[in-house]
Amino acid sequence: MFDPEIWRKVPFQFWTLTAFVFGSVVGSFLNVCIHRLPLGQSIVHPPSHCPHCRYSIPWYLNIPLVTWVWLGGRCAHCQAPISPRYFLVELLTGVMGALCWINFGHISPFLAAAYFIFIAGLIVGSFIDIEHLIIPDQITFGGMAAGLLLSLLVPQMHVAFPGPGRLSKPGAGIAASIAGLAIGAGVIYAALRAGKYFLGRQKVELPPSTRIIFTESGVQLPDEEIPFETLFYRKTDAIELQARQVELIDRCYANVPVRLTPGCLKVGEDSFEPEKVLCLEVVADRIVLPREAMGPADVTFMGAIGAFLGWPAIFFSLAAGCFIGSIAGLTPILLKKKHLSAPIPFGPYLALGALIWVFGGYHWMPFYGAGWNGGRQP
């Protein structure tokens, strides 16, 4: 049964189908991670259940892809709609499993498995970032640890490690991983700091005498409410405006500057603790909002990408991510579908750049053909 010659006779297409099925099963688990990690819930307990009616889903109603189609995208118990995201993630993960096998299985099953683990992390991080504008530490720091370990075991992941034959040397994979982690996180951190310095203040012009309401969760402008969590990344971030009128629950002001930080509200010469201010309404013509070029989680996310792929992939993923993200982000703004101040999740675009690299994007590096060794082949 365990004779290698027997397994070599199994058609390659059979293993491709197996990789797709296995990938879709993993995708079902990724859906659990996408739903529960942002909520701080355990991903192993309780078992799969409907978030609406808490109905515990039996195994025969938890078959990837098939169940969602069979039930028409609804819970079998309460008929509440099930997001198409569940089907999409299962399908996407299944396709990625098959593609990893097709592209790397003939080189090494371990290489295919390592890349699949990496891509599974990209999927979870991207979908959470799209829905919640965060990437949990379990994905970023966990990805760094997994990248270091797998680089030690499967150094061929670092396809563009410089110098012919370098990956065959002991410790070459872990060295490439450490360099990728450090450079990846460092480059994004530098971009974050530079973006904060040059683009850290966004002036929003408003119609004359616009009423701005500060709620417990955010700033309510005429056409949108901006959550504080997307504005305040650090203690020094501040919302500033020159108010024609300020209304608190027990007093009013006229023609005074207003400055709100996470720890202090200053109205004219008076200071207040923000959590003790129950009501704040302001009339102004312009507001200055803090702005980030990217979120802090993007730093660790890129560190995880570098840990898996090495530092050459960092620059490719960043360039590709910026190009794709600029098109995807600016298009709805130009079409008046989104406000200029609307946050754009950058993680999915970094992930897409890394995905392109994995499936051959490294061949587009201008220096690849000049002395760089494709680590997958001797």
MARMARLUM-486018 format. One line per 2 residues: number of its first residue (from 1); for each residue x, y, z of N, C-alpha, C. Coordinates in steps of 0.05 Angstrom, whole numbers, plus 5000, padded with zeros to 4 digits. Layout:
// residues N
NUM) X,Y,Z,X,Y,Z,X,Y,Z | ...
//
This chain:
// residues 378
1) 5017,4976,5000,5000,5000,5000,5017,5025,5000 | 5040,5024,5014,5057,5048,5016,5081,5047,4997
3) 5079,5030,4977,5100,5027,4957,5100,5053,4940 | 5122,5069,4939,5122,5093,4922,5115,5088,4893
5) 5122,5065,4883,5117,5060,4855,5087,5059,4849 | 5072,5049,4869,5043,5048,4866,5031,5076,4864
7) 5040,5093,4882,5030,5121,4883,5038,5137,4858 | 5061,5130,4847,5069,5145,4823,5051,5138,4799
9) 5038,5116,4800,5021,5107,4778,4993,5120,4779 | 4987,5133,4802,4961,5147,4804,4962,5171,4786
11) 4942,5176,4769,4942,5198,4750,4945,5225,4765 | 4960,5243,4752,4964,5270,4764,4938,5284,4767
13) 4919,5280,4748,4893,5293,4749,4877,5285,4773 | 4881,5260,4782,4867,5250,4806,4875,5267,4830
15) 4902,5272,4833,4911,5287,4855,4903,5317,4853 | 4899,5326,4828,4889,5354,4824,4861,5356,4835
17) 4844,5336,4828,4817,5336,4839,4817,5334,4869 | 4834,5317,4880,4836,5313,4909,4845,5339,4922
19) 4863,5354,4909,4872,5380,4921,4849,5400,4921 | 4832,5399,4900,4809,5417,4899,4789,5411,4921
21) 4783,5385,4925,4764,5377,4945,4775,5384,4973 | 4800,5377,4977,4813,5384,5003,4813,5414,5008
23) 4819,5429,4987,4820,5458,4989,4793,5470,4997 | 4771,5459,4985,4745,5469,4992,4737,5462,5020
25) 4746,5439,5030,4742,5432,5059,4757,5452,5077 | 4781,5458,5070,4797,5478,5085,4783,5505,5083
27) 4771,5511,5060,4757,5536,5057,4733,5539,5075 | 4720,5516,5081,4698,5516,5101,4708,5525,5128
29) 4732,5515,5135,4744,5523,5161,4753,5552,5160 | 4763,5561,5137,4771,5589,5135,4747,5608,5139
31) 4724,5599,5130,4700,5616,5135,4695,5619,5165 | 4699,5598,5180,4697,5600,5210,4716,5620,5221
33) 4741,5619,5211,4761,5638,5220,4754,5667,5213 | 4744,5671,5188,4737,5698,5179,4714,5709,5196
35) 4695,5692,5204,4672,5702,5220,4680,5706,5249 | 4696,5688,5261,4700,5688,5290,4724,5704,5299
37) 4746,5705,5284,4770,5718,5294,4765,5748,5300 | 4752,5763,5282,4747,5792,5289,4730,5796,5314
39) 4714,5775,5321,4696,5777,5344,4710,5767,5369 | 4734,5757,5367,4749,5747,5390,4738,5720,5399
41) 4725,5705,5382,4713,5679,5389,4732,5656,5382 | 4728,5634,5396,4744,5610,5390,4736,5599,5363
43) 4757,5589,5348,4751,5578,5322,4746,5547,5323 | 4747,5536,5347,4742,5507,5350,4717,5500,5366
45) 4708,5519,5382,4684,5514,5399,4668,5540,5400 | 4641,5538,5398,4625,5514,5392,4627,5505,5363
47) 4616,5481,5357,4617,5472,5329,4601,5491,5311 | 4603,5486,5285,4590,5504,5265,4561,5506,5271
49) 4551,5531,5270,4523,5537,5277,4514,5561,5261 | 4488,5564,5259,4476,5588,5246,4479,5612,5264
51) 4491,5634,5255,4494,5658,5272,4467,5671,5279 | 4446,5664,5265,4420,5677,5270,4404,5662,5291
53) 4401,5635,5287,4384,5620,5305,4400,5601,5323 | 4426,5600,5320,4444,5583,5336,4441,5554,5330
55) 4428,5547,5309,4423,5519,5301,4450,5505,5296 | 4455,5483,5310,4480,5468,5306,4478,5453,5280
57) 4497,5458,5262,4495,5447,5235,4506,5419,5234 | 4490,5399,5227,4500,5371,5225,4519,5368,5202
59) 4534,5346,5202,4555,5343,5182,4544,5342,5153 | 4520,5329,5150,4509,5326,5124,4498,5353,5112
61) 4496,5373,5129,4489,5400,5120,4513,5419,5120 | 4537,5408,5122,4561,5424,5124,4581,5415,5103
63) 4571,5405,5080,4588,5396,5058,4596,5421,5042 | 4622,5426,5039,4631,5450,5024,4619,5452,4996
65) 4611,5475,4988,4600,5482,4962,4573,5470,4957 | 4570,5444,4961,4545,5430,4955,4522,5440,4973
67) 4527,5442,4999,4505,5450,5017,4494,5477,5011 | 4512,5497,5006,4503,5524,5001,4485,5525,4977
69) 4493,5511,4956,4476,5510,4931,4450,5495,4936 | 4452,5473,4950,4428,5456,4955,4407,5471,4972
71) 4417,5487,4991,4398,5501,5009,4391,5529,4998 | 4401,5535,4974,4395,5561,4962,4406,5585,4978
73) 4428,5581,4992,4440,5602,5007,4424,5610,5032 | 4410,5591,5044,4394,5597,5068,4398,5575,5089
75) 4394,5583,5114,4396,5565,5136,4373,5544,5134 | 4380,5518,5138,4360,5497,5137,4339,5499,5159
77) 4346,5512,5181,4328,5513,5204,4311,5538,5205 | 4323,5562,5202,4308,5587,5204,4304,5601,5178
79) 4316,5591,5157,4314,5603,5130,4327,5631,5128 | 4344,5638,5147,4358,5663,5145,4379,5661,5123
81) 4385,5683,5108,4404,5682,5086,4432,5676,5096 | 4447,5660,5081,4475,5654,5086,4491,5670,5066
83) 4510,5686,5074,4525,5703,5056,4538,5687,5034 | 4537,5697,5009,4551,5684,4987,4581,5682,4992
85) 4591,5698,5011,4620,5696,5018,4628,5668,5026 | 4610,5653,5039,4617,5626,5047,4623,5608,5023
87) 4606,5610,5003,4610,5595,4979,4635,5604,4964 | 4638,5630,4962,4661,5642,4948,4688,5633,4960
89) 4690,5634,4987,4715,5627,5000,4721,5597,4996 | 4700,5580,4998,4704,5551,4993,4713,5546,4965
91) 4701,5559,4946,4708,5555,4918,4736,5566,4913 | 4742,5590,4923,4768,5602,4919,4790,5585,4931
93) 4786,5575,4955,4806,5558,4968,4810,5532,4954 | 4788,5520,4944,4790,5496,4928,4806,5500,4902
95) 4801,5522,4888,4816,5529,4864,4845,5533,4870 | 4851,5547,4892,4879,5552,4900,4893,5526,4906
97) 4879,5507,4919,4891,5481,4925,4898,5467,4900 | 4880,5467,4880,4885,5454,4855,4908,5467,4840
99) 4909,5494,4840,4930,5509,4826,4957,5504,4839 | 4958,5502,4865,4983,5496,4879,4994,5469,4870
101) 4976,5449,4869,4984,5423,4860,4993,5422,4831 | 4978,5435,4814,4985,5435,4785,5012,5448,4780
103) 5017,5471,4795,5042,5486,4790,5066,5475,4804 | 5062,5463,4828,5085,5455,4844,5085,5426,4853
105) 5063,5412,4848,5062,5384,4856,5083,5366,4843 | 5089,5372,4817,5108,5356,4803,5137,5361,4813
107) 5141,5384,4826,5167,5391,4838,5170,5378,4865 | 5150,5383,4882,5150,5372,4909,5122,5375,4921
109) 5110,5354,4931,5084,5357,4945,5086,5375,4970 | 5110,5375,4982,5113,5392,5006,5114,5422,4998
111) 5125,5428,4974,5125,5455,4965,5096,5464,4959 | 5081,5447,4946,5052,5453,4940,5037,5458,4966
113) 5042,5441,4987,5028,5444,5012,5036,5470,5026 | 5062,5477,5025,5071,5501,5039,5059,5526,5026
115) 5058,5527,5000,5046,5549,4986,5016,5551,4992 | 5003,5528,4994,4974,5527,5000,4969,5539,5028
117) 4985,5531,5047,4982,5543,5074,4985,5573,5073 | 5005,5582,5058,5009,5611,5056,4985,5625,5043
119) 4975,5613,5022,4952,5625,5008,4927,5625,5026 | 4923,5604,5042,4901,5602,5060,4902,5626,5080
121) 4926,5633,5089,4928,5656,5107,4922,5682,5093 | 4930,5684,5067,4923,5708,5052,4893,5711,5049
123) 4879,5689,5044,4850,5690,5041,4836,5699,5066 | 4844,5688,5089,4831,5696,5114,4837,5725,5120
125) 4862,5734,5118,4869,5761,5124,4855,5781,5105 | 4853,5774,5080,4840,5792,5060,4811,5796,5065
127) 4796,5774,5070,4767,5776,5074,4761,5790,5100 | 4777,5786,5121,4772,5800,5146,4777,5830,5142
129) 4799,5836,5127,4805,5864,5122,4783,5878,5106 | 4772,5864,5087,4750,5875,5071,4726,5881,5088
131) 4719,5863,5106,4695,5866,5122,4698,5884,5147 | 4722,5883,5159,4726,5897,5185,4748,5917,5185
133) 4763,5919,5163,4786,5938,5161,4807,5932,5182 | 4810,5907,5189,4831,5898,5207,4842,5871,5197
135) 4867,5865,5206,4878,5838,5201,4887,5828,5228 | 4875,5807,5238,4881,5798,5266,4910,5790,5269
137) 4920,5792,5293,4947,5784,5299,4951,5754,5295 | 4930,5739,5298,4933,5710,5294,4941,5704,5265
139) 4933,5721,5246,4941,5717,5218,4969,5729,5213 | 4974,5753,5223,5000,5766,5216,5023,5753,5232
141) 5021,5753,5258,5043,5742,5274,5044,5712,5271 | 5021,5699,5269,5020,5670,5263,5033,5664,5236
143) 5028,5682,5217,5040,5678,5190,5070,5681,5191 | 5080,5699,5207,5109,5702,5209,5121,5676,5220
145) 5109,5666,5242,5120,5641,5254,5119,5618,5234 | 5096,5615,5220,5093,5593,5201,5112,5596,5178
147) 5116,5621,5169,5135,5626,5147,5163,5618,5154 | 5172,5625,5178,5199,5617,5187,5202,5587,5189
149) 5182,5574,5200,5183,5545,5203,5183,5531,5176 | 5165,5538,5158,5164,5525,5132,5188,5532,5115
151) 5199,5555,5118,5224,5562,5103,5247,5544,5111 | 5247,5536,5136,5268,5517,5145,5263,5490,5133
153) 5238,5482,5131,5231,5455,5121,5230,5454,5091 | 5220,5475,5078,5216,5476,5049,5229,5501,5038
155) 5255,5503,5036,5269,5527,5027,5262,5535,4999 | 5251,5516,4983,5245,5522,4955,5223,5543,4952
157) 5209,5550,4974,5190,5572,4972,5203,5598,4964 | 5228,5602,4971,5242,5627,4964,5253,5625,4936
159) 5236,5629,4917,5242,5623,4889,5264,5641,4878 | 5267,5665,4889,5287,5684,4878,5310,5689,4897
161) 5317,5669,4913,5340,5673,4931,5365,5676,4914 | 5381,5697,4919,5403,5703,4900,5426,5683,4901
163) 5436,5677,4877,5460,5660,4875,5453,5631,4869 | 5464,5620,4847,5459,5593,4840,5466,5573,4862
165) 5447,5555,4868,5453,5534,4888,5452,5543,4916 | 5446,5568,4922,5447,5578,4950,5426,5564,4967
167) 5403,5557,4956,5382,5545,4972,5389,5516,4981 | 5409,5504,4970,5417,5477,4978,5434,5478,5003
169) 5444,5501,5011,5461,5503,5034,5444,5503,5059 | 5454,5490,5081,5439,5489,5106,5432,5517,5117
171) 5407,5521,5124,5399,5546,5136,5393,5568,5115 | 5396,5562,5089,5391,5583,5069,5362,5592,5069
173) 5343,5573,5073,5315,5580,5073,5308,5597,5096 | 5317,5591,5120,5310,5607,5143,5324,5634,5142
175) 5347,5636,5130,5360,5662,5126,5344,5679,5107 | 5334,5668,5085,5318,5683,5067,5292,5692,5080
177) 5281,5675,5097,5256,5681,5111,5260,5704,5131 | 5281,5703,5146,5286,5725,5166,5291,5751,5151
179) 5306,5750,5129,5310,5775,5114,5284,5785,5103 | 5267,5767,5092,5242,5776,5081,5224,5788,5102
181) 5223,5775,5126,5206,5786,5148,5215,5814,5156 | 5241,5817,5160,5251,5843,5170,5248,5864,5149
183) 5255,5858,5123,5253,5878,5102,5223,5885,5096 | 5206,5864,5096,5178,5868,5090,5165,5886,5110
185) 5169,5880,5136,5157,5897,5157,5170,5924,5157 | 5196,5926,5152,5210,5951,5153,5201,5970,5130
187) 5198,5959,5106,5190,5976,5084,5162,5987,5088 | 5143,5971,5097,5116,5980,5101,5115,6000,5124
189) 5131,5995,5145,5131,6014,5168,5142,6041,5159 | 5163,6040,5142,5173,6066,5132,5153,6080,5114
191) 5138,6065,5098,5117,6077,5081,5095,6088,5099 | 5088,6074,5120,5067,6083,5139,5075,6109,5151
193) 5100,6111,5161,5109,6136,5174,5111,6159,5154 | 5121,6153,5130,5123,6174,5109,5095,6183,5101
195) 5077,6164,5098,5050,6171,5091,5036,6188,5112 | 5042,6182,5137,5031,6198,5159,5042,6226,5159
197) 5067,6229,5152,5080,6255,5152,5070,6272,5129 | 5067,6260,5106,5059,6276,5082,5029,6277,5078
199) 5015,6256,5086,4986,6254,5080,4970,6251,5105 | 4981,6258,5128,4968,6252,5153,4944,6270,5161
201) 4939,6291,5145,4917,6309,5151,4900,6312,5125 | 4875,6307,5128,4857,6309,5105,4837,6332,5111
203) 4837,6353,5095,4819,6375,5098,4794,6370,5081 | 4771,6368,5095,4746,6363,5082,4729,6388,5082
205) 4725,6399,5058,4708,6423,5056,4678,6415,5057 | 4663,6430,5073,4635,6424,5077,4617,6447,5068
207) 4592,6442,5063,4573,6464,5057,4573,6484,5080 | 4568,6509,5075,4568,6529,5097,4549,6521,5119
209) 4559,6525,5144,4543,6519,5168,4533,6490,5170 | 4551,6472,5163,4544,6443,5165,4544,6435,5195
211) 4524,6419,5202,4523,6409,5230,4537,6382,5231 | 4557,6380,5248,4572,6356,5251,4566,6344,5279
213) 4559,6318,5280,4552,6306,5305,4573,6285,5312 | 4583,6287,5336,4603,6268,5346,4588,6247,5363
215) 4586,6223,5354,4572,6201,5368,4592,6186,5385 | 4583,6165,5398,4601,6148,5414,4620,6133,5397
217) 4613,6128,5372,4629,6111,5355,4643,6125,5332 | 4635,6150,5326,4647,6163,5303,4638,6192,5299
219) 4646,6203,5276,4639,6230,5268,4618,6228,5246 | 4595,6241,5250,4573,6240,5230,4574,6265,5213
221) 4581,6262,5188,4581,6283,5168,4555,6282,5153 | 4549,6301,5135,4524,6301,5121,4518,6276,5105
223) 4539,6264,5093,4535,6241,5076,4547,6215,5086 | 4559,6215,5109,4571,6190,5120,4578,6193,5149
225) 4582,6170,5162,4592,6170,5189,4619,6155,5189 | 4640,6168,5199,4667,6157,5198,4673,6146,5226
227) 4678,6120,5229,4683,6109,5256,4710,6120,5267 | 4710,6124,5293,4735,6133,5306,4757,6113,5302
229) 4751,6087,5301,4772,6066,5298,4787,6069,5272 | 4775,6081,5252,4789,6085,5227,4804,6111,5226
231) 4800,6129,5246,4813,6155,5247,4836,6155,5267 | 4832,6141,5290,4851,6143,5312,4868,6117,5313
233) 4891,6117,5301,4910,6095,5302,4930,6099,5325 | 4935,6124,5332,4955,6130,5353,4944,6153,5370
235) 4956,6157,5393,4946,6176,5412,4948,6205,5402 | 4966,6210,5384,4971,6238,5374,4952,6245,5351
237) 4937,6226,5341,4918,6232,5319,4897,6251,5330 | 4889,6271,5313,4870,6292,5322,4851,6300,5300
239) 4826,6304,5308,4806,6317,5291,4805,6347,5299 | 4808,6364,5279,4809,6393,5285,4790,6408,5267
241) 4779,6429,5278,4761,6447,5262,4757,6473,5276 | 4750,6493,5261,4743,6519,5272,4712,6521,5272
243) 4701,6520,5296,4671,6518,5298,4658,6545,5300 | 4637,6548,5285,4620,6572,5288,4603,6569,5314
245) 4596,6544,5320,4579,6540,5343,4585,6512,5354 | 4587,6509,5380,4591,6483,5394,4569,6480,5415
247) 4557,6456,5414,4536,6450,5434,4544,6425,5450 | 4548,6429,5476,4551,6407,5495,4525,6404,5511
249) 4523,6384,5527,4498,6379,5541,4492,6401,5562 | 4513,6415,5571,4508,6435,5592,4519,6463,5585
251) 4529,6467,5560,4540,6493,5553,4543,6495,5523 | 4547,6520,5514,4550,6526,5485,4574,6545,5482
253) 4586,6544,5458,4608,6561,5451,4603,6572,5423 | 4616,6594,5417,4614,6607,5390,4642,6615,5381
255) 4647,6609,5355,4673,6617,5342,4697,6609,5359 | 4700,6582,5363,4723,6571,5378,4735,6548,5363
257) 4761,6543,5366,4773,6519,5355,4766,6495,5371 | 4763,6472,5357,4757,6447,5370,4778,6427,5362
259) 4789,6412,5381,4809,6392,5376,4803,6367,5392 | 4799,6344,5378,4792,6319,5391,4814,6298,5386
261) 4825,6288,5407,4844,6265,5405,4832,6242,5421 | 4844,6218,5419,4833,6196,5435,4832,6201,5465
263) 4849,6219,5475,4849,6223,5504,4840,6250,5514 | 4833,6269,5495,4826,6296,5504,4809,6310,5483
265) 4788,6324,5493,4772,6342,5476,4777,6370,5486 | 4786,6387,5467,4792,6415,5475,4774,6433,5458
267) 4758,6449,5472,4740,6468,5460,4748,6496,5469 | 4759,6511,5452,4770,6537,5460,4793,6532,5481
269) 4790,6544,5505,4810,6540,5526,4802,6518,5545 | 4779,6506,5542,4769,6485,5560,4776,6457,5550
271) 4783,6440,5569,4790,6412,5562,4771,6393,5576 | 4765,6371,5562,4746,6351,5573,4757,6323,5567
273) 4749,6303,5583,4754,6275,5577,4733,6266,5557 | 4741,6256,5534,4721,6249,5513,4700,6230,5522
275) 4707,6209,5539,4687,6190,5547,4666,6201,5565 | 4671,6225,5577,4652,6237,5595,4634,6257,5580
277) 4639,6262,5555,4623,6281,5539,4600,6265,5526 | 4576,6270,5536,4553,6254,5527,4541,6264,5501
279) 4545,6289,5495,4534,6301,5471,4552,6323,5460 | 4558,6321,5434,4575,6342,5422,4566,6346,5393
281) 4556,6370,5388,4548,6378,5361,4562,6404,5354 | 4571,6405,5329,4588,6427,5320,4577,6438,5294
283) 4578,6464,5290,4572,6476,5264,4597,6487,5253 | 4605,6478,5229,4630,6487,5217,4629,6485,5187
285) 4648,6497,5174,4650,6497,5144,4671,6478,5134 | 4689,6468,5152,4711,6451,5144,4720,6435,5169
287) 4729,6411,5163,4739,6394,5185,4765,6381,5175 | 4784,6378,5193,4810,6366,5186,4811,6339,5201
289) 4814,6317,5185,4814,6290,5196,4841,6278,5194 | 4849,6262,5215,4874,6247,5213,4871,6225,5192
291) 4893,6219,5179,4891,6199,5157,4917,6183,5157 | 4914,6157,5150,4936,6139,5148,4940,6130,5119
293) 4965,6128,5111,4970,6116,5084,4963,6087,5084 | 4966,6073,5106,4958,6046,5109,4957,6040,5139
295) 4945,6017,5146,4941,6010,5174,4966,5996,5186 | 4969,5997,5212,4992,5984,5225,4992,5954,5220
297) 4968,5941,5216,4968,5913,5211,4981,5906,5184 | 4981,5925,5166,4994,5920,5140,5024,5915,5144
299) 5036,5927,5165,5064,5923,5170,5070,5894,5176 | 5055,5883,5195,5059,5855,5203,5050,5836,5181
301) 5029,5844,5166,5020,5827,5144,5041,5824,5123 | 5055,5846,5116,5077,5844,5097,5100,5829,5109
303) 5104,5832,5135,5125,5816,5148,5120,5786,5144 | 5095,5778,5146,5088,5750,5143,5092,5741,5114
305) 5085,5758,5095,5090,5752,5066,5120,5749,5061 | 5136,5767,5072,5165,5765,5069,5176,5740,5082
307) 5165,5731,5105,5174,5707,5118,5170,5682,5100 | 5149,5682,5085,5143,5659,5067,5158,5661,5041
309) 5161,5685,5029,5170,5688,5002,5198,5700,4999 | 5208,5713,5020,5234,5726,5018,5232,5755,5009
311) 5254,5770,5012,5252,5799,5007,5248,5807,4979 | 5257,5792,4958,5250,5801,4931,5220,5803,4925
313) 5205,5785,4938,5176,5785,4934,5163,5809,4947 | 5176,5822,4967,5165,5845,4981,5161,5868,4961
315) 5181,5874,4946,5180,5897,4928,5160,5892,4905 | 5159,5867,4896,5140,5861,4875,5112,5862,4885
317) 5106,5850,4909,5079,5850,4920,5070,5879,4926 | 5088,5895,4937,5081,5923,4943,5075,5939,4918
319) 5092,5936,4897,5087,5950,4872,5061,5941,4859 | 5057,5915,4857,5033,5904,4845,5008,5912,4862
321) 5011,5910,4888,4988,5918,4906,4980,5947,4903 | 5000,5964,4902,4995,5993,4898,4981,5999,4872
323) 4991,5985,4851,4979,5990,4824,4950,5981,4823 | 4945,5956,4832,4918,5945,4832,4900,5961,4851
325) 4911,5967,4875,4895,5981,4895,4887,6009,4886 | 4905,6023,4872,4899,6050,4863,4876,6050,4843
327) 4876,6030,4825,4854,6028,4806,4828,6021,4820 | 4829,6000,4837,4805,5991,4851,4795,6011,4870
329) 4813,6026,4883,4804,6046,4903,4794,6072,4891 | 4807,6081,4869,4800,6107,4858,4775,6105,4840
331) 4770,6082,4828,4748,6079,4810,4721,6086,4823 | 4714,6074,4846,4688,6081,4858,4687,6110,4867
333) 4710,6122,4874,4710,6150,4881,4704,6168,4857 | 4717,6161,4834,4712,6177,4810,4683,6173,4801
335) 4671,6150,4806,4643,6145,4799,4624,6154,4820 | 4634,6169,4840,4617,6179,4861,4604,6158,4878
337) 4616,6134,4878,4605,6112,4894,4615,6113,4923 | 4639,6125,4927,4651,6128,4953,4661,6156,4957
339) 4663,6164,4983,4675,6189,4990,4705,6187,4990 | 4719,6209,4985,4748,6208,4985,4759,6200,5012
341) 4745,6205,5033,4755,6198,5060,4749,6169,5068 | 4734,6155,5051,4728,6127,5057,4753,6110,5059
343) 4756,6094,5080,4780,6077,5083,4781,6055,5062 | 4805,6049,5052,4808,6028,5032,4826,6006,5044
345) 4816,5982,5047,4833,5960,5057,4855,5953,5038 | 4880,5955,5048,4903,5951,5031,4913,5922,5031
347) 4906,5908,5053,4914,5880,5055,4908,5862,5032 | 4883,5863,5021,4876,5846,4998,4894,5851,4974
349) 4902,5876,4970,4919,5882,4947,4948,5873,4950 | 4958,5875,4975,4984,5863,4981,4983,5832,4976
351) 4960,5820,4985,4957,5791,4982,4956,5784,4953 | 4942,5800,4937,4940,5794,4908,4967,5797,4895
353) 4983,5817,4903,5010,5819,4892,5027,5795,4899 | 5025,5785,4924,5040,5762,4932,5031,5737,4917
355) 5005,5735,4912,4994,5712,4897,5005,5712,4869 | 5006,5735,4856,5017,5737,4829,5047,5728,4829
357) 5061,5736,4850,5089,5727,4852,5092,5697,4854 | 5075,5685,4871,5076,5656,4875,5072,5641,4848
359) 5054,5650,4832,5047,5636,4807,5062,5647,4783 | 5086,5658,4788,5103,5665,4766,5110,5694,4763
361) 5101,5711,4781,5107,5740,4778,5136,5746,4781 | 5152,5728,4794,5180,5733,4797,5195,5734,4771
363) 5184,5722,4750,5196,5724,4723,5196,5752,4712 | 5179,5769,4724,5177,5797,4714,5198,5815,4727
365) 5211,5805,4748,5232,5822,4760,5254,5827,4740 | 5262,5852,4737,5281,5859,4716,5308,5846,4719
367) 5315,5838,4744,5342,5826,4749,5340,5796,4751 | 5316,5784,4746,5313,5755,4750,5332,5740,4732
369) 5334,5748,4707,5349,5733,4688,5379,5737,4690 | 5388,5756,4707,5416,5762,4709,5428,5752,4735
371) 5431,5726,4737,5444,5714,4761,5426,5706,4783 | 5400,5708,4780,5382,5700,4801,5373,5671,4796
373) 5373,5656,4817,5366,5628,4814,5338,5622,4823 | 5322,5609,4806,5296,5600,4813,5299,5577,4832
375) 5293,5581,4858,5299,5561,4878,5284,5535,4876 | 5265,5534,4857,5250,5509,4855,5264,5488,4839
377) 5284,5496,4824,5298,5477,4807,5328,5481,4810 | 5343,5460,4811,5372,5462,4814,5385,5475,4790
//
